[in-house]
Amino acid sequence: MSEYRHHDHKLAAKAAKEAVGIWNARRAAGADLWMYPTVAAAMTAGCPWLHFVCSSCQHSSAVDVRTFKGHRAASISGIIPEILCERCQRQGEVRLIRLSPDQRV
């Protein structure tokens, strides 16, 4: 039974990494976004850090999606209203940049 779980986890991790990779690539290219990964996909892919730029002051930062209380099946775009800019203290006025495994901007 554990062999099947291990296989399922590997498949889920591969699919999550593909979804996050597609989103990151389209975001970097400035292409239209057709979807946003879920919080669960970001975590499963090992990319829990959501990088953003404040629309008001252009400050770049990152938040850990694991700290938000929303449902794990929610898209990462649902976090936008909760993100607070460290510099200007405006909330929910950010542009999402990428998901990554660490906080480095």
Secondary structure, 3 states (H helix, E strand, C coil): CHHHHHHHHHHHHHHHHHHHHHHHHHHHHCCCCCCCCEHHHHHHCCCCEEEEEECCCCCEEEEEHHHCCCCCCCEHHHHHHHCECCCCCCECCEEEEEEECCCCC
